[in-house]
Amino acid sequence: MSVQNARAAIQRFLSTDKPEVLCIRGEWGTGKTWTWDDVLKMQGQAGKVPLKRYAKASLFGLNSLAEIKREIFQSTVDVAQIDKPFDPANYKDLYAGVKSQSNLWLKAVDVFFDKGSDAIVEALALSARNMIICVDDLERKGEDLRSVDVLGYISQLAIDRKCKVVLLLNDAQLEDKVEFEGYLEKVVDVHLRFEPSHEEIAEIAIPGDADNIGNLIKGFAIKLGISNVRVIRKIFALCKLVTPLLKEYSFKVTINTVRTITLFGWSYFQPESAPSLEYLRKVNTYSAEKNDSDEQVRWRDTLLSIDFYSSNDFDDQLLTGIRNGYFAEAEIAQHARVLNQADIRGKADMEMRRAWNFYHNSFNRPADEALGEIYETYKRLNAYMSLNDTVQLERLFRELDDPRAMEFIDMYAAANADNPSAFDLDHLARFGEELTQEVQERLAAAQARQKPKMTPDELFLALAKRGFEEDVVVGTAALPVEEYTRALKSHEDEAFSDIINGLRQYLTVGNPNEYLHTILDKAAVALRQIAGESAINRRRAMRLGIIQRLDAREQAAAQAKVAAEIAGEVSYRPEIISITTIPASAPSDTPPPPAKKSRARRQSRNGRERQP
């Protein structure tokens, strides 16, 4: 039954004071309870519920009818007070009713402290009449409570106490289902099978006109077929935590983030219904294998429906956040910047490709028109163009006697005034053409005009606040070990703390790049040297966890070397630094655990080979 039909049936049930029992069945997380609560609240506020009192009893962990009766008494409110803040005055009439029905009222307060007082419980239970009662979570009851006993009490409430009772349950999870079914037909007057569509489940989880994030989640959840309202809400909460960290980047970064959290969150929170995390981390939907199982084929089609092709390091970082319940801002920023630049460059590539197509795809367009399109496109996007792009355009315009040829070199130089690696000619793809003397001189002059590089001290002191900016990371990684030792020994107090905190933040990065590995390795070597100076310096150095990280890397490298030699490999070159060791005595201060090494991938931009 759809949500719309279920709501209509609930409205009919609530519209009369006729004693009857309504049973709503459905799987966990499909929104049964939310739908019941929402319809009851709306009908109550509209004055369309004849009965004026309401109680809701969850049977989760309850083991006796006495506990159910106590739960009903404690939760009883006026229908008009549903979803409103607690007010003791609302219970005045209820207490008076119980007092008039039992001379045990003076002892009633003991019920909240003495669960063995059956007489008091029965006295309180007398108040449960001529009201609406919701019994939820029958499948999660305690072991000592039988389902048939619950049905018997529900029947008593309806027949003897003139109550309207709704029973919400996932009957597939009942341990005594056969016995339960035998009695159910004798008790229940109206049956509803709650089976909302994936669209309806998404709407229950994130109702109304959601924001961009909510709409993204709903779209992905529908295509994936997520059928649990709670799971979607957890995913929504996680996305609300991380997306503010992405507001300065391209919205495509946000889309990719929400897609990953929806998919990986579904797998993590509902593993029985979703593809496994292991599968998601290794799948490549671009490539089908002959021995793929039917399940793998099915999941591949599902993943393709949301444009998920394979996981990357950023996905791993987001999965860590899903597991932890929070996201590390520095690590998210590290990956988001890479994705943001990739997105921007991708868009620039597409526009430049259109300009090249405009040049190539006609024998009728004159040179001024065709070259003008390329020139204007480059002028607008020169900040995202490579040196390879630039020298190709310079050559094209020069060979066609266009006077704007050298402007490409000048625009490139201006756009990369602060990028030390922008003028590296060693890796330039020249397609067999040498740069002219004038081009080389202009590039050299531009490189000479660059702002002075940061001093070693400026780099180390910048780590704490700018530790993930490219110029700081690249510059610090390039410093020799001697500068690390000097900086650690020459700074004290706040400056020393900034340097240490700046270095240690890299220990928690889930997927450090080669520059971060180099910084930590060099810092560890410097700390080893300092630790060897005295016992107190050894204790100071060892508490940071940086030396221990390098120890673990060297040990792993040694083990790999032995394995390689056994396997008969010719050579093995571990890419880590190993210089000085310190005495093996263990310090009393327990250092923090080093960050786990996860798979690292080098990302490089594919060279564009546009031939004029």
C-alpha positions as CSV (number, residue, x, y, z in Angstrom):
1,M,0.0,0.0,0.0
2,S,1.3,3.4,-0.9
3,V,1.9,6.2,1.7
4,Q,-1.1,8.1,0.3
5,N,-3.5,5.2,0.7
6,A,-2.1,4.4,4.2
7,R,-2.6,7.9,5.3
8,A,-6.2,7.9,4.1
9,A,-6.9,4.6,6.0
10,I,-5.4,6.1,9.2
11,Q,-7.5,9.2,8.8
12,R,-10.6,7.0,8.6
13,F,-9.5,5.1,11.7
14,L,-9.0,8.2,13.7
15,S,-12.3,9.9,12.6
16,T,-14.6,7.9,14.8
17,D,-14.6,6.9,18.5
18,K,-15.6,3.3,17.6
19,P,-13.4,0.8,19.5
20,E,-11.3,-1.1,17.0
21,V,-7.8,-2.4,16.3
22,L,-5.7,-1.3,13.4
23,C,-2.5,-3.3,12.4
24,I,0.1,-1.6,10.2
25,R,2.8,-4.0,9.0
26,G,6.0,-3.1,7.1
27,E,9.7,-3.5,7.1
28,W,12.0,-1.6,9.5
29,G,12.8,1.9,8.5
30,T,10.1,2.4,5.9
31,G,8.3,5.1,7.8
32,K,5.4,3.3,9.5
33,T,5.8,5.1,12.8
34,W,6.5,8.5,11.3
35,T,3.5,8.3,9.0
36,W,1.2,7.3,11.9
37,D,2.6,10.1,14.1
38,D,2.3,12.7,11.4
39,V,-1.4,11.8,10.5
40,L,-2.4,11.7,14.2
41,K,-0.8,15.1,14.8
42,M,-2.4,16.7,11.8
43,Q,-5.8,15.3,12.5
44,G,-5.5,16.2,16.2
45,Q,-4.6,19.8,15.5
46,A,-7.5,20.0,13.0
47,G,-9.9,18.8,15.7
48,K,-10.8,15.7,13.7
49,V,-10.1,13.1,16.4
50,P,-13.2,12.4,18.7
51,L,-11.2,10.7,21.4
52,K,-9.2,13.2,23.5
53,R,-6.4,11.1,25.1
54,Y,-3.5,9.3,23.5
55,A,-0.7,7.0,24.6
56,K,2.2,5.4,22.8
57,A,4.0,2.3,24.1
58,S,7.2,1.0,22.6
59,L,7.7,-2.7,23.5
60,F,11.4,-2.5,22.9
61,G,12.9,-4.7,25.6
62,L,9.7,-5.0,27.7
63,N,9.2,-8.4,29.3
64,S,5.7,-8.2,30.9
65,L,2.2,-6.8,30.5
66,A,2.8,-4.8,33.7
67,E,5.6,-2.9,31.9
68,I,3.3,-2.2,29.0
69,K,0.6,-0.9,31.3
70,R,3.1,1.4,33.0
71,E,4.4,2.6,29.6
72,I,0.9,3.5,28.5
73,F,0.2,5.4,31.8
74,Q,3.4,7.3,31.7
75,S,3.0,8.4,28.0
76,T,-0.7,9.4,28.1
77,V,-1.4,12.9,26.9
78,D,-4.2,14.9,25.5
79,V,-4.5,14.6,21.8
80,A,-4.2,18.4,21.6
81,Q,-0.8,18.2,23.3
82,I,0.8,15.8,20.9
83,D,4.2,17.0,19.7
84,K,4.1,19.9,22.2
85,P,6.5,20.4,25.2
86,F,5.9,18.5,28.4
87,D,3.5,20.3,30.9
88,P,2.7,18.6,34.2
89,A,-0.7,20.4,34.3
90,N,-1.7,18.2,31.4
91,Y,-1.8,15.2,33.7
92,K,-4.1,16.7,36.3
93,D,-7.3,15.1,35.0
94,L,-5.5,11.8,34.4
95,Y,-4.4,11.6,38.0
96,A,-7.8,12.5,39.3
97,G,-9.4,9.8,37.2
98,V,-7.0,7.2,38.6
99,K,-7.6,8.4,42.2
100,S,-11.4,8.1,41.8
101,Q,-11.0,4.5,40.5
102,S,-8.7,3.1,43.2
103,N,-8.0,3.6,46.9
104,L,-4.4,2.7,46.1
105,W,-3.8,6.2,44.7
106,L,-1.7,7.4,47.7
107,K,0.8,4.7,46.8
108,A,0.8,5.4,43.0
109,V,3.9,7.4,43.1
110,D,5.8,4.3,44.1
111,V,5.2,2.7,40.7
112,F,8.0,4.8,39.3
113,F,10.4,3.3,41.9
114,D,8.9,-0.1,42.7
115,K,8.4,-2.3,39.6
116,G,7.1,-5.2,41.7
117,S,4.0,-3.4,42.9
118,D,1.4,-5.2,40.7
119,A,-1.5,-3.7,42.5
120,I,-0.4,-0.2,41.8
121,V,0.3,-1.0,38.2
122,E,-3.2,-2.4,37.8
123,A,-4.6,0.7,39.5
124,L,-2.8,2.9,37.1
125,A,-3.9,0.7,34.2
126,L,-7.5,1.6,34.9
127,S,-6.9,5.0,33.3
128,A,-6.5,3.3,29.9
129,R,-10.0,3.7,28.6
130,N,-11.8,5.6,25.9
131,M,-8.5,6.7,24.3
132,I,-6.2,6.0,21.4
133,I,-3.2,3.7,22.1
134,C,-0.3,3.0,19.8
135,V,1.7,-0.2,20.4
136,D,5.0,-0.1,18.6
137,D,8.1,-2.4,18.2
138,L,6.3,-5.7,18.9
139,E,9.1,-7.5,17.1
140,R,11.7,-6.0,19.5
141,K,9.9,-7.1,22.7
142,G,11.8,-8.8,25.5
143,E,12.2,-12.6,25.5
144,D,9.8,-13.2,28.4
145,L,6.9,-11.4,26.8
146,R,4.8,-13.5,24.4
147,S,3.2,-11.9,21.3
148,V,-0.1,-13.6,22.0
149,D,-0.2,-12.1,25.5
150,V,0.2,-8.6,23.9
151,L,-2.6,-9.4,21.5
152,G,-4.8,-10.5,24.4
153,Y,-4.2,-7.2,26.2
154,I,-4.9,-5.2,23.0
155,S,-8.2,-7.1,22.7
156,Q,-9.1,-6.2,26.2
157,L,-8.3,-2.5,25.6
158,A,-10.5,-2.4,22.6
159,I,-13.5,-4.5,23.9
160,D,-13.6,-3.8,27.6
161,R,-11.9,-0.3,27.8
162,K,-13.4,1.0,24.5
163,C,-10.1,2.1,23.1
164,K,-8.8,2.5,19.6
165,V,-5.5,0.6,19.3
166,V,-3.0,0.7,16.5
167,L,-0.3,-2.0,16.3
168,L,2.9,-1.2,14.4
169,L,5.2,-4.1,13.6
170,N,7.6,-5.8,11.2
171,D,6.0,-9.2,11.3
172,A,8.9,-10.7,9.3
173,Q,11.1,-10.4,12.4
174,L,8.7,-12.0,14.9
175,E,10.2,-15.1,16.5
176,D,6.7,-16.6,17.3
177,K,5.2,-15.5,14.0
178,V,3.1,-18.7,13.5
179,E,1.4,-18.5,16.9
180,F,1.0,-14.8,16.4
181,E,-0.7,-15.1,13.1
182,G,-3.2,-17.6,14.5
183,Y,-4.4,-15.0,17.0
184,L,-4.0,-11.9,15.0
185,E,-7.1,-12.3,12.8
186,K,-9.3,-12.6,16.0
187,V,-8.1,-9.3,17.4
188,V,-7.4,-7.0,14.5
189,D,-10.2,-5.2,12.6
190,V,-8.3,-3.4,9.9
191,H,-5.0,-4.6,8.3
192,L,-2.6,-2.3,6.4
193,R,0.5,-3.5,4.5
194,F,2.8,-0.5,4.5
195,E,5.0,-0.7,1.3
196,P,6.0,2.8,0.2
197,S,7.9,3.3,-3.0
198,H,11.5,4.4,-3.0
199,E,10.3,7.9,-3.9
200,E,7.9,7.9,-1.0
201,I,10.6,6.7,1.4
202,A,13.0,9.5,0.3
203,E,10.2,12.0,0.8
204,I,9.4,10.7,4.3
205,A,13.1,11.0,5.2
206,I,13.6,14.4,3.7
207,P,10.1,15.9,3.4
208,G,9.0,19.0,1.5
209,D,11.0,21.3,-0.7
210,A,14.6,20.3,0.4
211,D,17.7,22.4,-0.3
212,N,20.2,21.4,-2.9
213,I,21.9,18.8,-0.6
214,G,18.6,17.2,0.3
215,N,17.5,17.0,-3.3
216,L,20.8,15.4,-4.3
217,I,20.5,12.8,-1.6
218,K,16.9,12.0,-2.5
219,G,17.8,11.6,-6.1
220,F,20.7,9.3,-5.4
221,A,18.7,7.3,-2.8
222,I,15.8,6.7,-5.2
223,K,18.2,5.4,-7.9
224,L,20.0,3.2,-5.5
225,G,16.8,1.9,-4.0
226,I,17.4,2.8,-0.4
227,S,14.4,1.6,1.5
228,N,15.2,2.8,5.0
229,V,14.1,6.2,6.2
230,R,16.6,6.2,9.1
231,V,19.5,5.4,6.8
232,I,18.6,8.3,4.5
233,R,18.3,10.7,7.5
234,K,21.8,9.6,8.8
235,I,23.2,10.2,5.4
236,F,21.5,13.6,5.3
237,A,23.0,14.5,8.7
238,L,26.5,13.5,7.5
239,C,26.2,15.5,4.3
240,K,25.2,18.5,6.4
241,L,28.4,18.1,8.4
242,V,30.7,18.0,5.4
243,T,29.2,20.2,2.7
244,P,29.9,23.5,4.6
245,L,33.6,22.6,4.3
246,L,33.2,22.6,0.5
247,K,31.4,25.9,-0.1
248,E,34.5,27.6,-1.6
249,Y,34.9,24.9,-4.3
250,S,33.1,24.0,-7.4
251,F,29.6,22.6,-6.8
252,K,30.8,19.4,-8.7
253,V,32.9,18.7,-5.6
254,T,29.8,18.8,-3.5
255,I,27.9,16.6,-5.9
256,N,30.7,14.0,-5.8
257,T,30.9,14.2,-2.0
258,V,27.1,13.7,-1.6
259,R,27.1,10.8,-4.0
260,T,29.9,9.0,-2.1
261,I,28.4,9.6,1.3
262,T,25.0,8.3,0.1
263,L,26.5,5.2,-1.5
264,F,29.1,4.4,1.2
265,G,26.7,5.4,4.0
266,W,24.0,3.0,2.7
267,S,26.6,0.2,2.6
268,Y,27.8,1.0,6.1
269,F,24.4,1.6,7.8
270,Q,22.5,-1.1,5.9
271,P,25.0,-3.8,4.8
272,E,22.3,-6.5,4.4
273,S,20.7,-4.5,1.6
274,A,23.6,-2.7,-0.1
275,P,26.8,-3.6,-1.9
276,S,29.6,-4.3,0.5
277,L,32.2,-1.7,1.3
278,E,34.9,-4.0,0.0
279,Y,33.2,-4.3,-3.3
280,L,32.7,-0.5,-3.6
281,R,36.4,0.2,-2.9
282,K,37.6,-2.1,-5.7
283,V,34.9,-2.0,-8.3
284,N,35.5,-0.5,-11.7
285,T,32.2,-0.1,-13.5
286,Y,34.0,0.7,-16.7
287,S,35.4,-2.8,-17.0
288,A,33.3,-5.9,-16.8
289,E,34.9,-9.3,-16.1
290,K,33.8,-12.6,-17.7
291,N,33.6,-14.2,-14.3
292,D,31.5,-11.5,-12.6
293,S,28.6,-13.0,-10.6
294,D,25.0,-12.0,-11.3
295,E,25.1,-9.9,-8.1
296,Q,28.2,-8.0,-9.3
297,V,26.5,-7.3,-12.6
298,R,23.4,-6.1,-10.8
299,W,25.3,-3.7,-8.5
300,R,27.3,-2.4,-11.5
301,D,24.1,-1.3,-13.2
302,T,23.0,0.3,-10.0
303,L,26.2,2.2,-9.6
304,L,26.2,3.4,-13.1
305,S,22.7,4.8,-12.6
306,I,24.3,7.4,-10.2
307,D,27.5,7.8,-12.3
308,F,29.7,6.1,-9.8
309,Y,32.6,4.4,-11.7
310,S,35.4,3.7,-9.2
311,S,36.5,4.8,-5.7
312,N,39.4,7.1,-5.0
313,D,41.4,8.5,-2.1
314,F,38.7,11.1,-1.4
315,D,36.1,8.4,-1.1
316,D,38.3,6.6,1.4
317,Q,38.5,9.8,3.4
318,L,34.8,10.3,3.4
319,L,34.3,6.6,4.5
320,T,36.5,7.4,7.5
321,G,34.2,10.3,8.3
322,I,31.1,8.1,8.0
323,R,32.6,5.6,10.4
324,N,33.8,8.3,12.9
325,G,30.6,10.4,12.6
326,Y,32.7,13.5,11.9
327,F,35.0,14.8,9.1
328,A,38.5,16.2,9.5
329,E,38.5,19.6,7.9
330,A,42.2,19.7,6.9
331,E,42.0,16.3,5.2
332,I,38.8,17.1,3.4
333,A,40.3,20.4,2.2
334,Q,43.4,18.5,0.9
335,H,41.4,16.3,-1.4
336,A,38.7,18.9,-2.2
337,R,41.3,21.3,-3.6
338,V,42.6,18.6,-5.9
339,L,39.0,17.7,-7.2
340,N,38.2,21.4,-7.5
341,Q,41.2,22.1,-9.6
342,A,40.5,19.0,-11.7
343,D,36.9,20.2,-12.3
344,I,38.0,23.7,-13.2
345,R,40.7,22.4,-15.6
346,G,38.3,20.0,-17.1
347,K,35.9,22.7,-17.9
348,A,38.7,24.8,-19.3
349,D,39.8,21.9,-21.4
350,M,36.3,21.5,-22.9
351,E,36.2,25.2,-23.8
352,M,39.6,25.1,-25.4
353,R,38.7,22.0,-27.3
354,R,35.6,23.8,-28.7
355,A,37.9,26.6,-29.8
356,W,40.2,24.1,-31.6
357,N,37.2,22.4,-33.2
358,F,36.1,25.8,-34.5
359,Y,39.6,26.2,-36.0
360,H,39.8,22.7,-37.5
361,N,36.2,22.0,-38.7
362,S,35.9,24.3,-41.7
363,F,37.7,25.2,-44.9
364,N,35.7,28.4,-45.2
365,R,36.5,30.3,-41.9
366,P,39.2,32.9,-42.4
367,A,42.3,33.0,-40.3
368,D,41.2,36.1,-38.3
369,E,38.0,34.4,-37.2
370,A,39.4,31.0,-36.4
371,L,42.5,32.3,-34.6
372,G,40.4,35.0,-32.9
373,E,38.3,32.3,-31.2
374,I,41.3,30.5,-29.9
375,Y,43.0,33.7,-28.7
376,E,39.9,34.9,-26.8
377,T,39.4,31.5,-25.2
378,Y,43.0,31.3,-24.0
379,K,42.9,34.9,-22.8
380,R,39.8,34.1,-20.7
381,L,41.2,30.7,-19.3
382,N,45.0,31.3,-19.3
383,A,45.1,30.6,-15.5
384,Y,44.2,27.0,-16.3
385,M,46.4,26.4,-19.3
386,S,49.6,24.4,-19.3
387,L,53.0,25.5,-20.7
388,N,52.5,22.9,-23.3
389,D,49.2,24.5,-24.5
390,T,50.9,27.9,-24.5
391,V,54.0,27.1,-26.6
392,Q,51.8,25.2,-29.1
393,L,49.6,28.3,-29.6
394,E,52.7,30.6,-29.8
395,R,54.1,28.4,-32.6
396,L,50.8,28.2,-34.4
397,F,50.2,32.0,-34.4
398,R,53.9,32.6,-35.3
399,E,53.8,30.2,-38.3
400,L,50.6,31.9,-39.5
401,D,52.3,35.4,-39.1
402,D,49.8,36.5,-36.5
403,P,51.4,39.3,-34.4
404,R,49.7,38.0,-31.2
405,A,52.0,35.0,-30.9
406,M,54.2,36.3,-28.1
407,E,51.1,37.4,-26.1
408,F,50.5,33.8,-25.2
409,I,53.9,33.6,-23.4
410,D,53.2,36.9,-21.7
411,M,49.7,35.9,-20.5
412,Y,51.1,32.6,-19.3
413,A,53.9,34.3,-17.4
414,A,51.5,36.8,-15.7
415,A,49.1,34.0,-14.7
416,N,51.9,31.9,-13.1
417,A,53.9,34.6,-11.4
418,D,53.6,32.8,-8.1
419,N,54.0,29.2,-9.4
420,P,57.7,28.1,-9.1
421,S,57.1,24.9,-11.2
422,A,55.3,26.7,-14.1
423,F,58.5,27.4,-16.0
424,D,60.1,24.0,-15.8
425,L,61.1,23.2,-19.3
426,D,62.6,19.7,-18.6
427,H,59.2,18.0,-18.9
428,L,57.8,20.1,-21.7
429,A,56.3,18.2,-24.6
430,R,57.5,20.1,-27.6
431,F,56.4,17.6,-30.3
432,G,59.8,17.7,-31.9
433,E,59.9,21.5,-32.1
434,E,62.5,23.5,-30.2
435,L,61.4,26.7,-28.4
436,T,62.6,29.9,-30.1
437,Q,65.3,31.9,-28.4
438,E,62.8,34.7,-27.7
439,V,60.3,32.3,-26.0
440,Q,63.1,30.9,-23.9
441,E,64.3,34.3,-22.8
442,R,60.8,35.5,-21.9
443,L,60.1,32.4,-19.8
444,A,63.5,32.8,-18.1
445,A,62.7,36.5,-17.4
446,A,59.3,35.6,-16.0
447,Q,60.9,33.0,-13.7
448,A,63.4,35.6,-12.5
449,R,60.6,38.0,-11.7
450,Q,58.9,35.6,-9.4
451,K,58.4,36.6,-5.8
452,P,61.3,35.5,-3.5
453,K,60.7,32.1,-2.0
454,M,59.8,31.8,1.6
455,T,62.8,31.3,4.0
456,P,63.1,28.0,5.9
457,D,61.8,29.6,9.1
458,E,58.9,31.1,7.3
459,L,58.0,27.7,5.9
460,F,58.2,25.9,9.2
461,L,56.2,28.6,11.0
462,A,53.5,28.5,8.2
463,L,52.8,24.8,8.7
464,A,50.3,25.2,11.5
465,K,48.0,27.6,9.6
466,R,48.9,27.0,6.0
467,G,50.1,23.4,6.1
468,F,48.1,22.2,3.1
469,E,48.9,25.1,0.7
470,E,51.0,24.0,-2.2
471,D,53.8,26.5,-1.8
472,V,54.3,25.7,1.9
473,V,54.1,21.9,1.4
474,V,56.4,21.8,-1.6
475,G,58.9,24.3,-0.1
476,T,59.1,22.5,3.2
477,A,59.6,19.1,1.6
478,A,62.5,20.4,-0.4
479,L,64.4,21.6,2.6
480,P,67.3,19.4,3.8
481,V,67.2,17.5,7.1
482,E,69.7,19.9,8.6
483,E,67.1,22.7,8.3
484,Y,64.6,20.6,10.2
485,T,67.1,20.0,12.9
486,R,68.0,23.7,13.1
487,A,64.4,24.9,13.1
488,L,63.5,22.5,15.9
489,K,66.5,23.5,18.0
490,S,66.3,27.3,17.4
491,H,62.6,27.9,18.2
492,E,60.9,27.8,21.6
493,D,57.6,28.3,23.3
494,E,54.7,29.4,20.9
495,A,56.9,29.2,17.8
496,F,58.1,25.8,18.7
497,S,54.6,24.6,19.4
498,D,53.4,25.9,16.0
499,I,56.1,24.0,14.2
500,I,55.4,20.8,16.1
501,N,51.6,21.1,15.6
502,G,52.2,21.8,12.0
503,L,54.2,18.6,11.5
504,R,52.0,16.4,13.6
505,Q,48.8,17.3,11.7
506,Y,50.1,15.2,8.8
507,L,50.1,12.1,11.0
508,T,46.3,11.9,10.8
509,V,46.0,12.5,7.0
510,G,44.5,9.3,5.6
511,N,46.1,9.4,2.2
512,P,49.3,11.6,2.4
513,N,50.9,12.5,-0.9
514,E,54.6,12.2,-1.5
515,Y,55.4,15.7,-0.2
516,L,53.8,15.0,3.2
517,H,55.6,11.6,3.4
518,T,58.9,13.5,2.7
519,I,58.2,16.1,5.4
520,L,57.4,13.5,8.0
521,D,60.4,11.4,7.1
522,K,62.8,14.3,7.3
523,A,61.2,15.5,10.5
524,A,61.6,12.0,12.0
525,V,65.3,11.9,11.0
526,A,65.9,15.3,12.6
527,L,64.1,14.3,15.8
528,R,66.2,11.1,15.9
529,Q,69.3,13.2,15.9
530,I,67.9,15.5,18.6
531,A,66.8,12.5,20.7
532,G,70.3,11.2,20.6
533,E,71.6,14.3,22.4
534,S,70.2,13.5,25.9
535,A,67.7,11.4,27.8
536,I,65.4,14.4,28.3
537,N,65.4,15.2,24.6
538,R,64.7,11.5,23.8
539,R,61.6,11.7,25.9
540,R,60.6,15.0,24.4
541,A,61.0,13.7,20.8
542,M,59.5,10.3,21.3
543,R,56.2,11.7,22.7
544,L,55.4,13.2,19.3
545,G,54.8,10.0,17.4
546,I,56.8,11.1,14.3
547,I,59.8,8.9,15.0
548,Q,57.5,5.9,15.5
549,R,55.9,6.4,12.2
550,L,59.3,6.3,10.4
551,D,60.3,3.2,12.4
552,A,57.2,1.5,11.2
553,R,57.9,2.5,7.5
554,E,61.5,1.3,7.8
555,Q,60.4,-2.0,9.3
556,A,57.8,-2.5,6.5
557,A,60.5,-1.7,3.9
558,A,62.9,-4.2,5.4
559,Q,60.3,-6.9,5.5
560,A,59.4,-6.2,1.9
561,K,63.1,-6.2,0.9
562,V,63.5,-9.7,2.5
563,A,60.4,-10.9,0.7
564,A,61.7,-9.5,-2.6
565,E,65.1,-11.2,-2.2
566,I,63.4,-14.5,-1.4
567,A,61.3,-14.1,-4.5
568,G,64.4,-13.6,-6.5
569,E,63.8,-10.0,-7.5
570,V,66.8,-8.2,-8.8
571,S,66.6,-5.0,-6.7
572,Y,64.6,-3.3,-4.2
573,R,64.8,0.4,-3.4
574,P,62.6,1.6,-0.5
575,E,61.6,5.3,-0.9
576,I,62.3,6.4,2.6
577,I,65.1,8.1,4.5
578,S,67.1,6.2,7.0
579,I,70.0,7.9,8.7
580,T,70.6,8.0,12.5
581,T,69.1,5.7,15.0
582,I,68.6,6.4,18.7
583,P,69.1,4.1,21.8
584,A,66.4,1.4,22.0
585,S,65.3,2.3,25.6
586,A,61.6,2.9,25.6
587,P,60.4,6.2,27.1
588,S,57.7,6.2,29.8
589,D,55.5,8.6,27.8
590,T,53.2,6.7,25.5
591,P,53.3,8.3,22.1
592,P,50.2,8.7,20.0
593,P,49.7,6.0,17.4
594,P,51.1,6.8,13.9
595,A,48.6,7.3,11.2
596,K,47.8,4.2,9.2
597,K,49.2,4.1,5.8
598,S,46.5,3.7,3.2
599,R,46.8,3.2,-0.5
600,A,48.2,6.3,-2.1
601,R,47.7,7.1,-5.7
602,R,49.5,9.7,-7.7
603,Q,47.2,11.8,-9.7
604,S,48.6,13.5,-12.8
605,R,47.0,15.5,-15.5
606,N,46.9,13.8,-18.8
607,G,48.8,15.8,-21.3
608,R,46.7,17.3,-24.1
609,E,48.2,16.8,-27.5
610,R,46.5,19.3,-29.8
611,Q,48.2,19.4,-33.1
612,P,47.5,22.6,-35.1
